[in-house]
Amino acid sequence: MSANALSPDVATAREQQAPAPTRTTGKVVLTADVTQKRRLRLGVPSLIRRAVVPLLLLGLWELGSTHGWWPAAVLPSPVTVNKTFWTLIQNGQLPSNLLVSLQRVAVGASIGIAVGTLLGLTSGLWQLAEEALDSTLQMMRTLPYLVMLPLFVIWFGVDELPKILIIVIGTSLPMYLNTFSGVRSVDPRLTEMASTFGLNRVRLIVSVIIPAAMPAILTGLRYSLGISWLSLVVAEQINARSGLGLLISNAESLFLTSVLVVCVLVYAILGLTTDLLVRILEKRLLAWRGRSVSW
Amino acid sequence: MSAVAVRGLRRAYGERTVIADLDVEIAESEFVALVGKSGCGKTTLLRTLAGLDPIQQGTVEVPAARSVVFQEPRLLPWRRVWRNVSIGLKRGEGRQRAVAALTEVGLSKHLEAWPLTLSGGEAQRVALARALVREPELLLLDEPFGALDALTRIQMHELVRELHRRHRPAVLLVTHDVDEALILADRVLVLREGRVDEQLVTNGLFRDRLDPAFEQARARILALLGVSESSTPARKKPLHANGS
């Protein structure tokens, strides 16, 4: 392929007298053709390249189902799942329960993200706040917080409160950690520059520290939103009278595998959607970083 | 009436004395260059004048209106170029003054650019515009051209000289580059172990590098700095005589 490839006999000769350093000789002509080869070969749009593997998996799934590689009760075919999906939408079960779950996440994540960001800023900016808060929050970080759920149930009952609380805790911790480290890693040369131009404390925070910490804050946001769905799934296992959790526990007791698969896919879509939202936010808020390198 | 008056300034980091009983005056509109080896206290003096370092002993009188250009541009990458220049200005007049300052440094086409898209020289010109936009009576330049390539540096020298001629602030330029000091300054101070070892009033005498007097002055300062150039008088002149 390449112009300076070694012929087989040269290669073996080289292996035989191994340690002797070899010198690469000959000429390589670099032209637009050579240097842009990589791009030309990957001339297919990125979206299509990305879709290849998921589509292959889907095809395999369909193929296996129709050929009876596994019983339909274990994993129904994509077509059946699709049918179930539309049935659940038409009879209103999916939209109404989804709405309930979305509300739980919206409330829990909003509180968690707000609290986490605020705490992160506070202890990032004030030594005293860090000393007061940081060790406790770091401790909570190492705790698998979902283990708190049974306790919450005993303390707060089985209604909305424990469910939302577990989401609040799950989302606030990554926000705290990332915001804190973002604020702490602001380039001191920039804050020094700002002080020579007479920025007061408030303007320093608004114009320098928060924008500088923004990449870290958005990373925290992405983690938080991801965790919010995880927390929801676990939280809805208790006393599910509504929400996606209800749909799941009903389907589980009735062995309705296709409903379960629909729920899994709905979670996947929800996760992807929130991720996409953060990406859009990053693109707008971090436009100054220029076009990120991606092929 | 002088712009800067430093009297009996002392500064020590633990045991090590960086500045020892220093007296420096800078007249209004005077361009003073401060040269010296690394660790001789020149950056400490500049930072003290900027109000960035505390004063342990002695008195320092400086104008309230002063600004700093650091070795790195220190632009805020999330603000467009003109918003970097207008930082700290009142909202209403900020844009107009930033545009004027950027036009002066030749960057009127880059008002809306993001700092990360600028070259090193352009970014440093933005930093100059940002310093000048508030009409300082004292401009502090901390090795502002140290990180630039030789060609860009020559252009920057021209620009700084022009800006100084037009705005007439007092300037303190800290540099390693003896040529730069001689070309730009009215007076060159050689700092050694926290004291002014020697000063050379140049008063614009050395604008021409080919002048034999320039060569002499340069050799003298280099000797004071402990650098002896092996005697080949007709050799090509390096642009940067004493890199850090």
Interface residues (C-beta under 8 A of the other chain):
Chain A: R189 L190 E192 M193 A194 S195 T196 F197 G198 L199 R203 S207 V208 P211 A212 M214 L286 A287 W288 R289 G290
Chain B: A50 G51 L52 S67 V68 F70 E72 R74 L76 P77 W78 R79 I87 G88 W114 P115 L116 T117 R130 R134
